[in-house]
Amino acid sequence: MEAAVVDFLLESDDSSTSSISNLSRFDTSSDSSSENIPSNHQKIENFVDIIRNYCDANFKIHFRLERTTVNVLIDRYSLLLRCDSTPKRGLPRISAEKEIYIFLWYIANTNTFREISNLFGISRSTAWNVVKKVTVWLISIGHEYIKWPSREEVGQNMAAMEAKTKIPGILGCIDGSHIKIKAPVLNKENYFNRKHSYSILLQGVVNAKKKFINVFCGEPGSLHDSRLLRRSELYRDACERTEELFPINSFLLGDSAYPCLDWLVLPFKDNGNMSAAQRKFNEIHSSGRIVVEHSFGLLKTRFRRILHFTEQTNINSAVNLVLCACILHNMCVDNNDELEEGHQIDSFPDLDVHSGTSNSSRRQLLMEVLINRNII
């Protein structure tokens, strides 16, 4: 199978592990099949002014972000534009505010580039270039928002997860999610998944705050979760530097699709003869993994573009946009920018018939700890 993406690794601040994997080159051409179709719709010249006059509630309805979060993005992006000394010929330079609005409108909604160009009074090619430019910038700062926790933060994560689950030692939870795409031109059979659609895979590790601490994206949808894990930078780092990544005897929770490892604890396999204690352990284990399922749900609720890439035919472009959504999700967590319950899309776990090894000394020890604490 040919590699779907080109990997560039962004180093985390504490140098413990690369937390964003499969950053891809952006295609230089537009992916929209309708980009060259003439449009008779009249362009809106003052849409930025209209956005400025939105009340906070309407602003969040359209962008699914608080105005304060968007203003942080605009302020940071403005610094980049001020440092850009590249001469601009022809039309005046688009403001940082407008470029951020264009990008967020694109990723938060499902409008085509033609519709977005009409809204913001620009050409379709300009809309595409703005999305590409902001995407590259966001990923360049992504290591500030998606990073593996320091030793002190590991302890904080463990305490927060133990408060939720009563299980000591949990650093975070891992799971995968399918991102629907159009059938690629090359090797499309590799992207055809068991749900009979085409997709790329997003693997995420999430802490108790529903914040991504590691993401890996871009592998074909036909891969099983366990193989996806083994192809990730996280797996290689965890095997080589287990003590560094998982200090204080910490570990991740994962469902039965994953391999049973010293740093990855699975539920007990149900062979029809589980004990009452094992069943209770599995219930607690499942309740702990809800944080990663909810994180995927929030991600796809805020950023409707990644529910299904109907325009993007370039895999690399889709991967980059998914990574941007993860970065923005973490910014929202940092800024306490929450979605109302009614706006959230339920996230359903990807059930699989495969299972990891049924016995684990760490898992057995954890169950004994819960029994001794009269939790199960």
Phi, psi and omega per residue, in radians:
M1 nan 2.264 3.132
E2 -1.317 2.569 3.117
A3 -1.150 2.366 -3.093
A4 -1.408 -0.418 -3.023
V5 -2.421 2.913 3.039
V6 -1.824 2.192 -3.043
D7 -1.517 2.309 2.902
F8 -2.250 2.326 -3.048
L9 -1.870 2.265 3.067
L10 -1.704 2.124 -3.081
E11 -1.338 2.455 3.066
S12 -1.349 2.809 -3.070
D13 -1.085 -0.618 -3.076
D14 -1.606 0.091 3.071
S15 1.038 0.353 -3.121
S16 -1.358 -0.723 3.084
T17 -2.913 2.707 3.044
S18 -1.315 2.140 -3.032
S19 -1.717 -0.166 3.058
I20 -2.127 2.064 -3.101
S21 -2.123 2.703 3.127
N22 1.209 0.698 2.943
L23 -1.220 2.264 -2.956
S24 -2.064 2.736 3.022
R25 -1.184 2.380 3.119
F26 -1.464 2.325 3.057
D27 -1.104 2.472 -3.078
T28 -1.470 -0.142 3.124
S29 -1.916 2.790 3.129
S30 -1.247 2.511 -3.137
D31 -1.635 -0.118 -3.093
S32 -1.284 2.242 3.130
S33 -1.246 -0.242 -3.095
S34 -1.847 0.210 -3.046
E35 -1.084 -0.544 -3.065
N36 -1.663 0.100 3.123
I37 -1.451 2.200 -3.133
P38 -1.040 2.509 3.131
S39 -2.020 2.294 3.124
N40 -1.699 -0.011 -3.119
H41 -1.300 2.442 -3.123
Q42 -1.327 2.338 3.125
K43 -1.328 2.546 3.089
I44 -1.647 2.186 -3.034
E45 -1.564 -0.374 -3.014
N46 -2.131 0.598 -3.053
F47 -1.157 -0.556 3.100
V48 -1.086 -0.700 3.090
D49 -1.113 -0.677 3.092
I50 -1.075 -0.754 3.129
I51 -1.100 -0.732 -3.140
R52 -1.045 -0.522 -3.105
N53 -1.569 -0.024 3.047
Y54 -1.071 2.460 2.918
C55 -1.216 2.852 -3.070
D56 -1.030 -0.634 -3.126
A57 -1.150 -0.799 3.135
N58 -1.176 -0.618 3.103
F59 -1.028 -0.782 -3.110
K60 -1.260 -0.542 3.084
I61 -1.063 -0.738 -3.079
H62 -1.392 -0.698 -3.053
F63 -1.778 -0.276 -3.086
R64 1.012 0.454 3.043
L65 -2.381 2.597 3.036
E66 -1.189 2.625 3.111
R67 -1.043 -0.624 -3.136
T68 -1.101 -0.678 3.104
T69 -1.137 -0.753 -3.141
V70 -1.139 -0.655 3.125
N71 -1.119 -0.598 3.061
V72 -1.083 -0.768 3.100
L73 -1.067 -0.792 -3.106
I74 -1.094 -0.751 -3.130
D75 -1.084 -0.767 -3.126
R76 -1.206 -0.712 -3.123
Y77 -1.197 -0.559 3.104
S78 -1.045 -0.625 3.116
L79 -1.092 -0.679 3.116
L80 -1.108 -0.797 -3.111
L81 -1.153 -0.598 3.125
R82 -1.187 -0.500 -3.139
C83 -1.484 -0.193 -3.123
D84 -1.433 1.895 -3.102
S85 -1.683 0.141 -3.124
T86 -1.093 2.201 -3.127
P87 -1.113 2.447 -3.112
K88 -1.956 2.097 -3.132
R89 -1.803 2.687 3.064
G90 1.425 -2.134 -3.066
L91 -1.172 2.665 3.111
P92 -1.067 2.665 3.118
R93 -1.132 2.414 3.089
I94 -1.301 2.411 -3.098
S95 -1.196 2.747 3.092
A96 -1.050 -0.695 3.133
E97 -1.027 -0.816 -3.098
K98 -1.180 -0.700 -3.139
E99 -1.124 -0.710 3.101
I100 -1.140 -0.726 3.100
Y101 -1.068 -0.731 3.136
I102 -1.085 -0.823 -3.120
F103 -1.104 -0.815 -3.099
L104 -1.167 -0.644 3.090
W105 -1.085 -0.687 -3.137
Y106 -1.161 -0.828 -3.026
I107 -1.396 -0.413 -3.117
A108 -1.517 -0.271 -3.067
N109 -2.267 -3.039 -3.107
T110 -2.082 0.373 3.103
N111 -1.125 2.584 3.058
T112 -1.351 2.907 3.086
F113 -1.102 -0.565 3.113
R114 -1.118 -0.756 3.133
E115 -1.170 -0.704 3.141
I116 -1.162 -0.682 3.123
S117 -1.105 -0.635 3.094
N118 -1.206 -0.688 3.136
L119 -1.077 -0.789 -3.000
F120 -1.717 0.093 3.053
G121 1.151 0.674 3.141
I122 -2.291 3.012 3.091
S123 -1.398 2.842 3.134
R124 -1.140 -0.676 3.127
S125 -1.146 -0.630 3.087
T126 -1.154 -0.722 3.099
A127 -1.040 -0.768 3.124
W128 -1.114 -0.766 -3.129
N129 -1.127 -0.618 3.099
V130 -1.143 -0.793 3.117
V131 -1.050 -0.768 3.123
K132 -1.092 -0.769 -3.089
K133 -1.136 -0.807 -3.129
V134 -1.187 -0.607 3.105
T135 -1.068 -0.839 3.124
V136 -1.046 -0.729 3.135
W137 -1.129 -0.799 -3.127
L138 -1.042 -0.769 -3.124
I139 -1.171 -0.535 3.118
S140 -1.147 -0.441 3.101
I141 -1.837 0.107 -3.057
G142 -1.071 -0.523 -3.120
H143 -1.146 -0.285 3.086
E144 -1.337 -0.399 -3.028
Y145 -1.958 -0.508 3.070
I146 -2.011 1.810 -3.091
K147 -2.643 2.616 3.129
W148 -1.204 2.434 -3.067
P149 -1.188 2.598 3.008
S150 -1.245 3.028 -3.129
R151 -1.035 -0.716 3.112
E152 -1.128 -0.723 3.137
E153 -1.197 -0.550 3.070
V154 -1.038 -0.776 3.111
G155 -1.070 -0.692 3.109
Q156 -1.158 -0.727 3.095
N157 -1.088 -0.734 3.139
M158 -1.079 -0.760 -3.128
A159 -1.135 -0.718 -3.136
A160 -1.165 -0.718 3.122
M161 -1.217 -0.624 3.110
E162 -1.162 -0.608 3.091
A163 -1.116 -0.539 -3.141
K164 -1.442 -0.677 -2.961
T165 -1.983 -0.294 -3.025
K166 1.273 0.031 3.110
I167 -1.641 2.118 -3.133
P168 -1.370 2.541 2.970
G169 1.724 -0.015 -3.072
I170 -1.366 2.095 3.061
L171 -1.453 -0.681 -3.130
G172 -3.058 -3.034 -3.125
C173 -2.204 2.548 -3.096
I174 -2.108 2.500 3.076
D175 -2.821 2.987 3.109
G176 -2.181 2.764 3.141
S177 -2.524 2.493 3.091
H178 -1.482 2.358 3.023
I179 -1.938 1.971 -3.071
K180 -1.195 2.445 3.113
I181 -2.392 2.933 2.961
K182 -1.283 2.682 3.138
A183 -1.038 2.135 3.134
P184 -1.149 2.761 3.116
V185 -1.229 -0.712 -3.110
L186 -1.829 2.399 3.031
N187 0.940 0.698 -3.066
K188 -1.112 -0.433 3.134
E189 -1.114 -0.458 3.130
N190 -1.202 -0.427 -3.070
Y191 -1.695 0.012 -3.136
F192 -1.470 2.008 -3.009
N193 -1.701 3.131 -3.089
R194 -1.216 -0.207 3.082
K195 -1.584 0.150 3.083
H196 1.117 0.681 3.023
S197 -2.468 2.959 3.132
Y198 -1.671 2.422 -3.087
S199 -2.760 2.801 2.856
I200 -1.917 2.838 -3.057
L201 -1.877 2.463 3.019
L202 -2.062 2.070 3.038
Q203 -1.799 2.264 -3.120
G204 -2.308 2.478 2.975
V205 -1.940 2.216 -2.985
V206 -2.184 2.492 3.090
N207 -1.655 -3.017 -3.051
A208 -1.124 -0.396 3.130
K209 -1.509 0.116 -3.078
K210 1.153 0.538 -3.139
K211 -1.807 2.338 3.118
F212 -1.264 2.218 3.059
I213 -1.895 -0.136 3.048
N214 -2.828 2.365 3.064
V215 -2.358 2.595 3.120
F216 -2.494 2.129 -2.979
C217 -2.446 2.583 2.975
G218 2.086 -0.184 3.137
E219 -1.264 2.675 -3.087
P220 -1.091 2.578 -3.075
G221 -1.177 -0.199 3.128
S222 -1.365 -0.208 -3.107
L223 -1.267 2.526 3.011
H224 -1.376 2.675 -3.090
D225 -0.966 -0.681 -3.104
S226 -1.165 -0.634 3.105
R227 -1.275 -0.650 3.068
L228 -1.002 -0.790 3.128
L229 -1.051 -0.802 -3.083
R230 -1.171 -0.362 3.110
R231 -1.540 -0.099 -3.052
S232 -1.539 2.722 3.058
E233 -1.108 -0.586 3.124
L234 -1.010 -0.776 -3.112
Y235 -1.110 -0.785 -3.136
R236 -1.106 -0.757 3.130
D237 -1.151 -0.729 -3.092
A238 -1.144 -0.620 3.125
C239 -1.275 -0.600 -3.090
E240 -1.533 -0.527 -3.045
R241 -2.336 0.940 -3.045
T242 -1.025 -0.815 -3.091
E243 -1.137 -0.558 -3.129
E244 -1.283 -0.721 -3.115
L245 -1.418 -0.542 -3.089
F246 -2.176 1.170 3.132
P247 -1.249 2.970 3.083
I248 1.004 0.520 3.090
N249 1.054 0.596 -3.118
S250 -1.440 2.989 -3.089
F251 -2.847 3.032 3.078
L252 -1.885 2.696 2.958
L253 -1.724 2.387 3.080
G254 -2.496 2.790 -3.141
D255 -1.411 -3.110 -2.996
S256 -1.240 -0.097 3.104
A257 -1.309 -0.296 -3.066
Y258 -1.600 2.795 3.033
P259 -1.269 2.602 -3.140
C260 -1.481 1.928 -3.076
L261 -2.138 2.933 -3.129
D262 -1.116 -0.553 -3.116
W263 -1.786 0.159 -3.122
L264 -2.412 1.912 -3.050
V265 -1.758 2.242 -3.118
L266 -1.863 2.916 3.002
P267 -1.281 2.877 3.056
F268 -1.211 2.477 3.098
K269 -1.348 2.295 -3.109
D270 -1.534 1.761 3.081
N271 -1.761 0.222 -3.139
G272 1.597 -0.032 -3.125
N273 -2.305 0.551 3.112
M274 -1.229 2.562 3.067
S275 -1.373 2.911 3.108
A276 -1.075 -0.656 -3.141
A277 -1.149 -0.703 3.120
Q278 -1.140 -0.693 3.111
R279 -1.121 -0.718 3.122
K280 -1.162 -0.681 3.094
F281 -1.044 -0.766 3.140
N282 -1.096 -0.627 3.105
E283 -1.126 -0.778 3.129
I284 -1.163 -0.723 3.101
H285 -1.013 -0.779 3.135
S286 -1.129 -0.701 3.135
S287 -1.132 -0.543 3.098
G288 -1.241 -0.611 -3.098
R289 -1.319 -0.145 -3.140
I290 -1.031 -0.520 -3.087
V291 -1.069 -0.659 -3.133
V292 -1.318 -0.621 3.083
E293 -1.143 -0.708 3.095
H294 -1.153 -0.620 3.135
S295 -1.112 -0.756 3.073
F296 -1.102 -0.684 3.111
G297 -1.096 -0.776 3.101
L298 -1.105 -0.709 -3.126
L299 -1.031 -0.810 -3.080
K300 -1.383 -0.337 3.065
T301 -1.329 -0.799 -3.134
R302 -1.178 -0.767 -2.961
F303 -2.012 1.440 -3.026
R304 -1.088 -0.371 -3.139
R305 -0.995 -0.641 -3.047
I306 -1.495 -0.001 2.996
L307 -1.112 -0.665 -3.132
H308 -2.877 2.005 3.108
F309 -1.398 1.713 -3.106
T310 -1.577 -0.371 3.133
E311 -1.752 -0.745 -3.044
Q312 -1.201 2.125 3.027
T313 -1.878 -0.125 3.099
N314 -1.641 2.063 -3.061
I315 -1.062 -0.734 -3.099
N316 -1.050 -0.703 3.136
S317 -1.127 -0.731 3.124
A318 -1.111 -0.749 3.134
V319 -1.047 -0.799 -3.131
N320 -1.066 -0.680 3.134
L321 -1.195 -0.631 3.080
V322 -1.124 -0.751 3.108
L323 -1.092 -0.677 3.089
C324 -1.088 -0.705 3.109
A325 -1.065 -0.693 3.109
C326 -1.137 -0.706 3.110
I327 -1.112 -0.803 3.137
L328 -1.134 -0.648 3.084
H329 -1.003 -0.795 -3.139
N330 -1.172 -0.606 3.060
M331 -1.074 -0.691 3.111
C332 -1.115 -0.716 3.107
V333 -1.077 -0.787 -3.141
D334 -1.085 -0.580 -3.090
N335 -1.670 0.174 -3.104
N336 0.938 0.639 3.132
D337 -1.591 1.707 -3.014
E338 -1.854 2.720 3.026
L339 -1.684 2.533 3.054
E340 -1.200 2.616 -3.081
E341 -0.961 -0.673 -3.083
G342 -1.187 -0.275 -3.108
H343 -1.647 -0.089 -3.028
Q344 -1.520 2.539 3.043
I345 -1.696 2.262 3.112
D346 -1.107 2.435 3.099
S347 -1.898 2.137 -3.110
F348 -1.802 2.332 -3.140
P349 -1.126 2.563 3.093
D350 -1.403 1.726 -3.123
L351 -1.212 2.544 -3.115
D352 -2.522 2.549 -3.108
V353 -1.381 -0.276 -3.125
H354 -1.359 2.751 3.124
S355 -2.570 2.710 3.093
G356 -1.418 -3.045 3.116
T357 -1.041 2.443 -3.003
S358 -1.388 -0.337 -3.112
N359 -1.981 2.466 3.128
S360 -2.619 2.165 -3.125
S361 -1.121 -0.680 3.131
R362 -1.146 -0.767 -3.138
R363 -1.097 -0.730 3.123
Q364 -1.107 -0.709 3.119
L365 -1.110 -0.731 3.119
L366 -1.088 -0.710 3.120
M367 -1.121 -0.674 3.121
E368 -1.143 -0.647 3.088
V369 -1.080 -0.773 -3.137
L370 -1.160 -0.614 3.092
I371 -1.155 -0.775 -3.138
N372 -1.118 -0.490 3.116
R373 -1.550 0.095 -3.137
N374 1.039 0.547 3.088
I375 -1.533 -0.605 3.050
I376 -2.255 nan nan
